[in-house]
């Protein structure tokens, strides 16, 4: 069952709930008893680096061939 993050608008508490996707939009009362809550958007974390760009002539040529890309900008921001 998915885990959803929920924040209480009244006291600011953030908590998790486990429920089926079909019930994801149902209200979830705060552990402190408040009813005004909102489900938070999920966050995604991506880590790691690609060893070489697909189809690159420098693939497998080692570190002297240039930076191996990854992420949103091809590795330029990961130095």
C-alpha positions as CSV (number, residue, x, y, z in Angstrom):
1,X,0.0,0.0,0.0
2,X,1.4,3.5,-0.8
3,X,2.5,5.9,1.8
4,X,1.3,9.5,1.5
5,X,2.7,12.6,3.3
6,X,0.1,14.8,4.7
7,X,0.4,18.3,6.4
8,X,-2.1,19.8,8.8
9,X,-3.0,23.4,7.9
10,X,-4.0,24.2,11.4
11,X,-0.9,23.2,13.4
12,X,1.7,22.5,10.6
13,X,2.3,18.9,11.6
14,X,3.5,16.6,8.8
15,X,2.6,12.9,9.0
16,X,2.3,9.8,6.9
17,X,-0.7,7.7,6.1
18,X,-0.9,4.2,4.5
19,X,-3.9,3.7,2.2
20,X,-4.8,2.4,-1.1
21,X,-4.6,4.6,-4.2
22,X,-8.4,4.5,-4.6
23,X,-8.6,6.3,-1.1
24,X,-5.7,8.7,-1.6
25,X,-7.8,11.8,-1.9
26,X,-10.0,11.1,1.1
27,X,-9.5,13.4,4.1
28,X,-6.9,12.4,6.7
29,X,-7.3,13.8,10.1
30,X,-4.2,15.2,11.9
31,X,-2.9,13.2,14.8
32,X,-3.6,16.2,17.0
33,X,-7.3,16.1,16.0
34,X,-7.5,18.8,13.3
35,X,-9.5,18.1,10.1
36,X,-8.0,20.7,7.7
37,X,-5.2,18.6,6.1
38,X,-3.6,18.5,2.6
39,X,-1.8,15.7,0.9
40,X,1.7,16.7,-0.1
41,X,3.2,16.1,-3.6
42,X,5.7,13.2,-3.7
43,X,9.3,13.9,-4.1
44,X,11.7,12.0,-6.3
45,X,15.4,11.5,-5.7
46,X,17.7,10.5,-8.4
47,X,21.4,9.7,-7.6
48,X,24.4,8.2,-9.3
49,X,26.2,8.9,-12.5
50,X,26.2,7.2,-15.9
51,X,29.5,5.6,-16.9
52,X,29.2,6.9,-20.5
53,X,26.7,8.4,-22.8
54,X,25.0,5.9,-25.0
55,X,26.4,5.9,-28.5
56,X,29.2,8.3,-27.6
57,X,32.5,7.7,-29.4
58,X,34.3,8.2,-26.1
59,X,32.3,5.4,-24.3
60,X,34.7,3.3,-22.5
61,X,37.7,5.5,-23.3
62,X,38.4,6.4,-19.7
63,X,38.4,9.7,-17.8
64,X,40.7,11.5,-20.2
65,X,38.0,11.3,-22.9
66,X,35.8,13.9,-21.1
67,X,33.1,13.9,-18.5
68,X,30.6,11.0,-18.4
69,X,27.1,12.4,-18.4
70,X,24.2,11.9,-16.2
71,X,21.2,13.8,-14.8
72,X,19.4,16.7,-16.4
73,X,22.4,18.5,-18.0
74,X,24.6,15.6,-19.2
75,X,26.8,15.8,-16.1
76,X,28.0,19.4,-16.5
77,X,26.7,20.5,-13.1
78,X,28.2,17.5,-11.3
79,X,31.8,18.5,-12.0
